[in-house]
Amino acid sequence: MTDRHHLLVHGGTFAAVGDGGDISGVRGGGSSPDGLFVRDARHLSRWQLTVDGAVPETLSPVADGDTARCVLVPRGGRQEPPAHTLFREQAVGDGSFVESLRVTSNRPVPTTVRLAVTADADFTDQFELRSDYRTYTKTGATRSREVLDDGVEFTYQRREWRSCTTVTADPAPDGVEETGTGARRLVWTLDLEPHGSAELTLRVMARPHGDKRARRVPSSPAALNRQLLRLEGEFVEGVAFPTGWPELAAACARGLADLASLQVPATGPDGEDLRVPAAGAPWFLTLLGRDALLTSLFALPYRPQLAAATLPALAATQATETGAASVAQPGKIVHEVRHGELAHFGQVPYGRYYGSVDATPLFLVLLGAYVEQTGDASLARRLETHARAAIGWMLDHGGLTSRGYLVWTGRGDAAPSRRAGRTPRRYCGLDKVYNAFQLGYQGPKFSWSTMPDQYALEAYQKQVHGKKRTKPLMSEIILTSSHQPWAPIPKMVDWNDLGDGSVFKAIQKAGNKPSDIIANSTRSKQEYGKSISYSVTSLTQWLERYGTDDTVLVFLGDHQPIARVSGENASRDVPISIVAKDPKVLSAITSWNWTDGLKPAHNAPVWKMSAFRDRFLTAYGSTPHPSKG
C-alpha cells in the first residue's frame, strides 16, 4: 500500500484515487486531496467500496496509466483463500467518471455478496483545498441530494451558482441509504452461482456551473480507454520521431500523447470553441498564458494547431482595462484563467489574473513564429489589434519606453517571503528588500509562515539594525507566525541558540497538524491567541534585547482573523501601537487620545489606515526643503 494518489486525466477533468480505487475526501498526512475534479471544483469527494460491510483489502493496487485497475479481496482474504475476488476498473472522460466492478466467486457453492458504494459531492473549490488551509465565507450556500431510480444526484447552489453531480448504476441499486453525513450509500445484494460472476457499471456525470453542453457518459472504462487511445493516436500520427535512439523516440511519443490529453476547452474572440494546452495535472488543468504559449512554441514544428488555438484564446482574454486585484492593464496577456466558484464571486483574483510580465511578449513571439512556420498570415491579420495592444502594454505599463526593459508592476510585499521579485521597493522608496532566501534560514516552515518571527527579527538585527550607520533607519518587517492555520506554532528559544534556525525542527515536528485545527472553531481561536502571544513576545523580547533610546516601534495587524475566529459580523478594525523610550515621541501624539499600553480602550479612536498614515507623517515627518535652482 502507498499513501499517494493515482491520477486519471482527460482534458479539464481529473480524478485522484487511492490504491484500491477509493476516494476518501480526507486530508492530512501530507497527501494532496483526492476526488473527481471538473473546472476547479470537486464533484466527487467520496467514493468508497465496501463488501459485506467492510473495506476490502488490496491484492493488486492501482498502477499508473490511462485507466485505474486493481484487484481486491474481502478483509482477511490475503491470509486465506478468499470467498470471492473483486476486479475494479475506472476511467475519466470529459466531465465524467466510469467504473466497472466485477465480483467473481471462488466457492463451489452459491454465494451471496452485499456490495455498497458510498458517494458524496462537496463541490469544494480547488483553492479551498490548498495546503495553507484557507477558508472562505459562502453565505446562503445549500447542498441537496435526490434519490433517482438508478442512483442519486447531488446539487450545490449559491445564489446564481449551481452545480450538480449525478451517479447512476447498471443494474440499478437495490436501495440508496442515508449515512448521517450527507453521503449516500448505493447497495446491491448479489447472488452468485458457484464460481460465478456479476458485474456492475457506475457512471458519474459532473455538470459544473455554466456548462450547458450536451454530454453522455461513456458506456464503460474500456470504451473511454479506446476513445483516449484514438485521440492520442490521431495527435501523434505523422510525426517523425528520432531514429537510432529508441528511448528518445518513446519519450517524444509519450510527450505528444500526454499533450493530447492535456487540452482544455477555451473560447476565441468570436465565441468559437477551442482546445488549448493546460499547464499540467492535477491542479493546473486550465489556461495559463505562459505555459500554453511555451508549449505551443515548442510543439510548433510538429503540431502548429496548438498555437492556432492558443493565440485566439489568449486574445479573447487580453486585458482591456486596469484592475488592481487582477493586476490587469490594457493590452496585457492573461497569466491564469479559473472557472471555479471562488473566482466567480471574486473571492480569489484568478478568474482572469494578469500577474506575469512574460506572457505578453511571448504572445508576440508565438504569433510571429506561427506565421514563419506555417506561412499562414491570416491569423496574424485577424489578431492584429490584439498584437498592437500587446506592444502598447510593453511600451507603456510594461516600462519598455521609460526603462528600456520590462518590469513586473504588480502588488507584493517585503516580508520574509519566497516570492522574490514582487516587492514594493520602487513604489515605497525602499533602499533594500530582503526575501526569505537572503536571511540564512535553514529551519522548517511553520505552515504558511516561511520562518518563525523570532528568527526573522534576529536576522534583521544581524543584517540591518545591528550595523553601524550614519543616518536614521526606517524598516518595515512583516511577521508571519500569526497567519492561519496556526499549526504548528513556533516556541521561543534562547536568542543565543537561534543559529541558522535548525533549532526549530524539533519544535515544528512536535507541533499540531493544520488538519487538527482548521476545522475546529474552538481550537482555532485558542491557537490563534497563542500565535499572537508568540509574535508579540518575539517583538517585545527583541526590543528589550536590542532596542536603544532612539528606537520607535510601530506595530499593527494587517487584518482580523477569518470568520471562524473573529465571527461572521466582525469589523475590520485592528489595533495599532507605538512604543518608544523617549517620552518626546509619545508627547507628539497626545492629541490623538490613544490608550496607554498595548490594549486599546473600548472608546479609543478608530481611523482608516490612510488617516493614520497622514497623522503619523504630520506628527513625525520632516519639513521638505525647497529645491535649488
N, C-alpha and C positions, 0 to 999 in steps of 0.2 A: 504494500500500500504506500502511496505517496500523498503529500499534502497539496500537491499542485493541481491545477485545473487543466482540462484539455479543451482547446478551442476549436469550434466549428464555425466557419466564416463563409458568408455568401453576401457579397455586396455590402449594404448597410446594416446587415443583420449578423449577430454572432451569439453563440451560446458557449458558456463556460460550465463544464460538467466535471464531476469527480471521477475517480477510478471506476466506480460502479455505475456511472451514468446518472447519478443523482444530482439534484440542485438543492442545497440546504438553506441558502439565504442567510447563513450565519457568518458573521465577520469575526475576525480575530485570528491569533496565531501567526500573523504576518502574511497571510494569504490574501490575494485580491478577491473581491466579491464574485460569486458565481451567479448564474441566471441566464435568461434569454433577453437580449437587448436589441431594440429596434429604435432608430432615430433618437438616441441619447436617453432612452427610458428602459427600465427593466420590466418586461412584460411577463416573465415568469420568475418569481422569487422563491418558489418551492416546487420540487418535482421529485418525490421520494417514493420508491417502490418498497412494499412490504409483502412478505409471503407468510401466510398463516399468522399474521400479526407481528412478525419480526423482520428486521432488516436483513436481507441475505448477505452471505459472505462472497467476496470477490475471488473467483477461481482464476480468471484471466482478465486483467484490468484493461481499461480503455487504452488503446495505442494511438499515437498521433496519426492523423490522416484526415481525409475529407469527410469521413463518417466515423462515428464512435461505435465500436463493437466491444462487447465484454461478455464474459460467461460468469454466471452466478450460481450459487448453490445455497440451500437452506442453512440457517445458523447451525454450526456444528458439522456441516457436511464435508468440511475439509479433512476431518479426522476419521470419518467413517463413510461408507458408501451412501451417497445422498439419495433421498426418495425421488427427487426429480432435479432436473437441470434447467436453468433459465438462460436463454440466449437473447441478448438485448442489442438492438442496433438503432442508432439515432443519426439524424442529419438535419441541416437547416437550409431553408430556401429564402426567397425574398419575403421577409416578414413572417416566416413560418418555421415550424419545428415539427418533425415527424419521427415517431418511434414505432418500431415493430418489436413485439415481445413474444417469444415462443417458449412454451413450457413443455418439456419432454419428461415423461415418467420413466423412472429406472426400475420400476417394480413390475413383477409378473402378474399383479392383480390390479383391479380397478382402484383408482386413487382420486380423492377429492382435494383440490387445492384452492385456497382463498387468496386471491391477489387483490392488492389495493394500490392505487397511485394517489398520493396526497399532493394537491396542486394549489398554488396561490399566486397572485399577481399583485405586487405592492406598488407598481408604476413609479418607483423611485427614480428621480433624475440622477444621471451619472455623477453630477457634481456633488450630490449628497453622499456618494459612496467613496469619495476621495479619502486618502489616508489622514487628512487633517481633521476629519470628523466634523465638518461644518454642518450646521442645521439651518433651515430656512422656514420662515412662517408661511403657512398655507391656509389662510383664513377661508372657511367655507368649503373646504375640500371634502368630498364624500366618496366612499367606495361601496359598491353593491355587488351581489352575487345572484345569479339567476340560474336555477337548475333547468337544463334542457332535456329533451327526450333521449339524447345520446351523449350528454356531457354537462358542461357548466360554462357560464360566461361571467367574466369579471369585468366590472366597469369602474372607471375613475372619472370624476367630474369636479372641476373647479372653475366657477364662472363659465366662460365660453369654452374652456379647455375640456376636451372629452377624449378618452382613450379606452379601448377595451381589448380583452384577450378572450378568445373562445377556444375551449378544449372539447373535442369530440372524440368518440371512440367507436370502433367497429370490431366486434359487436358492441352494442350499447352496454353500459354497465348495468348490473342488477340493481344498483342503487347509488345515490350520491349522499354522503353523510356529512353532517357538520362536525367540526373538530373542536370548536370552542375558541379558536384562534383567528378565525376569518378564512382559513383554508377550507377546502372541500376535498373529501376523500371519495374517489370513484372505486367501487368494489365489484369484483366478479367471483362467482363460485364456479370453478371449472371441474367437471367430471372427466377424468382421463381414463381411457382404456388401458389395459396392460401394455406398457411400453409405448403408449400413445402420446400424441402431442396436441396442443391447442395454441392458436395464435391470436394476438390482439394487435390492432393498429390504433395508435393515438395520434391525433393531429391537433396542432396548436396554430391558430391564426392570430397574429397581432395586428391591431388596427390603431396605429398612433394618430394623434390629433392632426387633422388637416390632410390625411392621406385618403383620397377618395377613389383610388384606383380599384378596379375590379380584379380581384386576385383569387386564385384557387390554391388550396394546399395540395401539393403532390401526393400521389396515392401511397407512396412508401419511401423509406430511405434509399432503397435501390433505385427507384425512379429519379430521385433527386441526385443521386450519385452519377447516374447516366447523363442527366442534364448538365451537371457541372463538368464532367469529363468532355462532353461535346463542346461546351463553351471554351474550355481550356484548349482543346484540340484546334478549334477554329482560330483562336487567338495566336497560337504558336505556328500554325500552318504556313509554310512558305518561307520561314526564317532560316537562313543558312547559318548553322552553328559551327563553331571551330572544329576543325578536323585534326586528328593526331593527338588530341588531349580529351579523352572521354569524360574525365571528371569535370573539366571546364564546360564542356558541351551540356552535361547533365545539369550543372548549376545554372547555366543560361536558360535551359528549358524550364527548370523549376521556377526561376525568377519570373519568366513570362507567364507561366501558368498561375503563379500567385497574383500577378497583376490582373489576370482575367477575373479572378475572384474579388480582388480589392478595388472594384469600381463601384462608386455610389451614385445615386441619382442626383442631378443638378438641373438647373433651368438656365436657358440662354437669354439674351437681351430681348428676344421677341416671344418669350414664353415657351420656346421649344424644349423638349425633353432631351437631356444629355446624360452621359455617364462619364465620370471623371475619376482619376486615381485618388483613393483615400490615403490618408497619411500613414495608417497602419492599424493593425489589430492588437489588443482589443479596444483601447479607449479613444482611438483617433480615427474611427471609421466615419470620417466626414471630410469636407473640403477644407484643406489648409493650403493657403496660397503658395507658400514657399515649397512645400513638399510636392504638391501637384505640378508646379512649374518645373522643378528639378527632375522629377520622374519623367515627365513628358519630354524634357530636353534630352535626357539620357536615352530614352526609347525612340527618339525621333527617327533615327536611320532605319528602325525596324517596324515601328508601329506609329506612324505620323497621326493616326486618328485620335490618339490620346491628346496631342497638342490641339488638334482641331476641335476637341470638346472642351479642354481646359481653358483655352483662351476666351471663348464666348461666355463660359460660366463665370470667369473672374471679371469680365467686362460687365456682366449683369449685376455683380455685387460691388462694383467700384464705388468708392465714396463720392458723394455729390455735395456734402455739407460738412461742417465741423461738429464733432461730438466729443466732449471731454472724456466720458466714461469709456467709450469705444475707441478712443484715440483716432477718430476719423478726421480726415482733411480732404478737401476736394481733389480728386484725381488719384487718391491713394488706393492701392490694390489690397483687398482683404487678406488678413492673416488667418482668420478662423471663422467658420460658419457653423452654428449649432442650431438644432431644431427642438430642443427639449423644453419642458415646462418652465424651468427657471429662466432660460433665455427669453422665452415668450413673454413672461411677465416682468422682464428687466431686472431680475434678482441676481443674475450674473451678466456681465457685459459682452458675452460671446455670441449672441445672436448673429451679429456681424461685428467682428473685432479686428481692428486695424493696427495692432501693436507690433508691427515689424517694419524695418527700414528697407529690407532687401526684396520683398515681394514685388514692389513696383518696378524697379529696374529689371528684375528677372522676367516680368511680363513682356517688356520690350525686347529683351534678349530672345525669348522664345518666339515671339511674333516674327522677328527678323530671321531667325534660324529656320522657322517653318517655311517661310517664303523661299528661302535659299535652298532648302532641302527638297521641297516639292515642286517649286516653280509656280505654285498657285498663289497669285496675288489677290484673289477675290476676298479672302478672309481679312487681309490687311486693309483693303478698301472698306470692308464692312465695319471694321473696328478702328478706323482712322480717328474718329472723335475720341474714343477711349484712349488711344495711344497718345494723342496730343494732350489729353488731360493728365496722363501719367507723367509726361515730360514736364508739364506745367507744375505738377506737385514737386518733382525733383528740383526744379529751378527755384521754386518759391519756398513752400513749407519744408521741403527736404534739405534746404540750406546750400544747394549747389552754387547758387549765384553769390551768396554772402560769404561762404566759407571755402568754396572750391571742392567740397566733398559732402557726402550725405551724412546726416546726423539723425539719431533717434531722439525725437522730441516729445515722447510720451511722459506719463507720470512715473514716479518712482520713489525710492526712499534712500536714506543714508544710514540705515540700520546695519547691524551685523547680519547682512542678508547675503544669500548666494546669488542674487540676481544682479550680477555685476553689469555695469553699464546703464542701469536705469535709476539714476540718482538726480536730485535737484541741484547739482553742483553749479551749473551755469545760471540757473534761474535764481538761486538764493545767494550767489556770490561766494560759495564755499571755496576755500583755498585747497582743501584736501578732503577726500572721501575715502573711508576705509570700509571694505566689504569683508565678509566672513573669512575669505581665503587669506586676508592680509593680517589677521590677528593672531596667527600661530596656534590656533586651537586644534588639538588632536583628540579631544574627547568625543563623547557620543552626542547626538541630537536628543533633545527632550521634546518629542513630538514635533510640533510646528517650529519651536524655537531652535535655532542653529547652535546656540551655546547658552549656558547659564548667565544671568545678569552679573553675578559676582565676577566671573571671568571677563566679561566684556568691559566692566569698569576697571579691572586691574590692567587689561590690555591698553585701555585708554590712558591710564596713569603712566604706564611704561613708555608708550609711543608718543604721547602728546602732552598731557598735563604735567608730568614729572620732569620734562625737559626745560632747560633754561630758555628764556625768551626775552625779547626787548620791548614787546608791546602787549597790550591786553589780549586775552584769549577768550573767544566765544565758541562753544561747541554744542552741537546737537547730538544727543546719544539716545538711540531708540532701544529700550529694554523690552525683551520679548518673552520673558519667562512667565508672565501672567496671561499669555494668549491661550485660548482654549486648544486642546481639550483638557488642560490642567492635569495631565497624567502622561508620564511621570513628572513630578515637580522636583527641581534640584533642592539640595540642602546646603546650608552654609558650611564651609570648611575653613580651616585656618588659612588666612591670606598668604602666609609663607609657604603653604603646601600646594598652591594653585598650579604651579608649573605650566605644562602645556595643556592642562585640562584633563589629562588621563585619570586624575583622581576621581572624576565624576562617573567613571564607568560602572563601578560597583553601585553607586547611588542610583544611576539610571536603571540598572538591571533589577534592583530591589524595589523599584517604584511601582505604582499602579499601572495597569494597562488602560489605554484610552477606551477600549470596549467595555471596561468595568465601570466607567464614569459617565460616558457620554449620554447614555440613555436614562440615567438616574438623576432626576432633578435635585433631590436632596443631597446626594453625594457631589453633584456638580457645584452646588452652592458652597458646600464645605471646602472642596478642593480649590474653588476659585478664591475663597478667602485666604486659604493657605498660600496660594500663588502670589496674591497681593502682599501678604505679610513677608514672603521671601523677597520680593522685589524691593519693597520699602526698606527692609532690613539691609539688603545689599547696598542700597543707596546711602542710608544713614551711617553704616559702618565705613563705607568709603569716605564719606565726609569727615567722620571722626578721625580717620586714619591719615587722610591726605589733604583735607581742607586747610585753607590759610585764612588770615584775617581779611583777605580780599575776595574770597570765594563767595559767589552768589549762585544759589541753586534755584532754578525754576522747574518744578516737575508736575506733570499732569497726565491724565489718561486721554487717549485719543477718542474713545467712545465707551459706552457702558457695555457690560457683557450681554450675551444673547438672551432672548426672552426666557429661556429655560431657567436662567439665574435671576435676571432683573425683573421678570414679569412681563406680561403682554403689553401693558399700558405704561411702561416706564418712560420717563423723559430721556432726552439725550444729554442731560447735564452731566458734567464731570468736574471733580474738584481740581483746583489749581493752587499750588503752594509756592511761596517764595521764602527761602531760607537763607539767612545771612548773619554773620557775626558782627559786622559793622552796623550799629544802630542807625546811622545816617541812611543806609539803604532802605530800611523799613519806614523811617520817618518821611521819606519822599512820597510814600503812598498812603499816608494816614487818612487822607480824604476819601480813600476807597471804601473805608468801613469794613475791611476784611476781618475775619475772626482770627484771634491768636491761636497758634497750634496748627495741627495738620487736619483737623476735622472741622469743616465749615458749620456754623450755626444754622438753625432752620431758617433764619431770616437774613442769611448772607446774600449779598447781591448776586444776580445771575446775568451774565453778559454773553454775547456772542463771542466766538474766538476772535473775529475781526476787531471787535470793540476792545478786547483785552490787548490785542496787538497794538492798536493805536494808543491806548492809555500807557502801555508799557514803554513804547518808544517816546512818548511825550515826557514821561517821568524820568527816564534814564538816557535818552538819546542826546547826542551832542548837536550843537548848532552848526549846520553846514557853513563852511567858509565860502565867500563868493569866489568864483573862478577868475583867474587872471586873464587879462587881455580881452 
